[in-house]
Amino acid sequence: MFERFTEKARTVVVLAQEECRQRGDQAIGTEHLLLALFRVPENLAAMVLDGFSVRRADVEADLAARWTTPPPDGAADADALAALGIDLDEVRRRVEEAFGPGALDRARTPKRRFLGGHIPFAKEAKKALELALREALALKHNYIGTEHILLGMLHGEGAAHDVLVERGVLLDVARVIVDELVRGRRAG
Amino acid sequence: MSEATEVAAAASSRDPAIGLAGVAALRRLLESLEELQVANARAQGWSWQQIADALSVSRQAVHKKYRRTVA
């Protein structure tokens, strides 16, 4: 599906993979694509985002706020399990009795699975890239650039969509800006 | 309120935030125990098929899930 991607758009996909790996995430999500957009110099998507005064640091802060799920072995889980009548400490004690100290918590540490290997796209990211193609076609562009990836992200689901919409980046407005920028570029 | 009544109140809560957090915590605990037990079974020489049968899942499912983390 990447045949029509411009060099910069391809770079975004590659960098998204890097962002994903650095964070130890298991699949490339729209948030990784969005973070990657900021790292490619002089791309149209970044210009559009700049027009909305959205910077990488803002996005990082928003994403960090969304990812504040408690660690798996945190006190929150113990409370939640206690509400169901399960004593996590007691479970841990019995498991350690059989398997040795730290046995349960070792298993509870999330594994960094795809280190070095191929990282799959999350459903939303795949969808966003498909929509990027659709956006390019609608604008009668015969390539898929970073600007189309951004528009694709703005369509629907995914962390990038939520973060951007909360920061006032709207699909319709962004599409008009992209159109103008591309026309301007052709004219000039 | 005594501790026991508090727990009972929470468990019977219709608040989705409490109920779903309980399910999520339970799932994480389940996953940990499963990984631990699968690793233990493998270490004791159980085949993937035997483990799958004991877990009531397909051999493919258990192998796919654990082949990277469990020898």
Interface residues (C-beta under 8 A of the other chain):
Chain A: P72 A76 D77 A78 A80 L81 A82 A83 L84 G85 I86 L88 V91 V95 F99 A103 L104 A107 R108 K111 R113
Chain B: V7 A10 A11 S13 I18 A21 G22 A24 A25 L26 R28 L29 E31 S32 L33 E35 L36 A39 N40 R68 T69
